Every structure is written in structure tokens, then in C-alpha cells.
Amino acid sequence: MPSDRYLLTGLLVMLVVTLALRAAPFLLLGRLRSAPLLGHLATTMPTGVMLILTVYTLHDTTLATAVPAAAGLTTTVGLHLWRGSALLSVLAGTAVYMVALQLG
């Protein structure tokens, strides 16, 4: 069985590494705010993530789920273009998809 000193040293190392990894983004954020790459990612990444999620969701769509998927997608896109709220559009699109799936 390991000694108490060995276990406490291991715990201390884990504590220091965990704190360092959690603090690093906040310490480096000040330097990165003016980086052009970060600005580019901030503007393009949300659209890219939504595109990837949409393609992933629809890639296994069969004829039986095509109508509910189209209804949910249309609701999501329409609400987002109309209101500009990602939360509202995703929640409403999901609800419409689920209801259409149960009815179909």
C-alpha cells in the first residue's frame, strides 16, 4: 500500500495541474482578444457548427421521417430569420419535429 506522503504528493500534483488547466484560458484570453484568427472564428464558427449539426441530423433521414424533418427544419430556419433568436428557433423546431414525428 502506498504511503500517505506518496498519496498526498499525487493529490497535490493533480490539484496544481487541474487549477493550471482551468486558469490558462482566462490568463491567455487577454493576449488573444486582439488576434485576427480569434475574430474570424467568432464570426464563422457558430454558422459552421449549426451546418455540421444539421447535416449530421439529416444524413439518416428516411422517407418516413422526411416530412417531420422538413417541418422542424423549416420552423427552425423561419423563426431564426424572423426573430434572430437561436434558442427560440431550436426549441420550436425541435418541438415541431417531435410533434410531427408522433403524428406521422
URTACOR-V110888 format. One record per pair of residues at least 4 apart in sequence whose C-alpha atoms are under 8 Angstrom apart, sorted by the first residue. I is the first residue (numbers start at 1). GAP is how many residues later the second one is. Records with the same first field share a line. If there is no record, write none. Layout:
# URTACOR-V110888
I = GAP + GAP
This chain:
# URTACOR-V110888
2 = 4 + 5
3 = 4
4 = 4
5 = 4
6 = 4
7 = 4
8 = 4
9 = 4
10 = 4
11 = 4
12 = 4
13 = 4
14 = 4
15 = 4
16 = 4
17 = 4
18 = 4
19 = 4
20 = 4
21 = 4
22 = 4
23 = 4
24 = 4
25 = 4
26 = 4
28 = 4
29 = 4
31 = 4
32 = 6
33 = 5 + 6
34 = 4 + 5
35 = 4
36 = 4
37 = 4
38 = 4
39 = 4
40 = 4
41 = 4
42 = 4
44 = 4
45 = 4
46 = 4
47 = 4
48 = 4
49 = 4
50 = 4
51 = 4
52 = 4
53 = 4
54 = 4
55 = 4
56 = 4
57 = 4
58 = 11
61 = 4 + 5 + 8
62 = 4
63 = 4
64 = 40
65 = 4 + 36
66 = 4
67 = 4 + 33
68 = 4 + 28 + 29 + 30 + 32 + 33 + 36
69 = 4 + 28
70 = 4
71 = 4 + 22 + 25 + 26 + 29
72 = 4 + 20 + 21 + 22 + 23 + 24 + 25
73 = 4 + 20 + 24
74 = 4 + 19
75 = 4 + 14 + 17 + 18 + 21
76 = 4 + 13 + 14 + 16 + 17 + 18
77 = 4 + 12
78 = 4 + 11
79 = 4 + 5 + 6 + 9 + 10
80 = 4 + 5 + 6 + 8 + 9
85 = 4
86 = 4
87 = 4
88 = 4
89 = 4
90 = 4
91 = 4
92 = 4
93 = 4
94 = 4
95 = 4
96 = 4
97 = 4
98 = 4
99 = 4
100 = 4
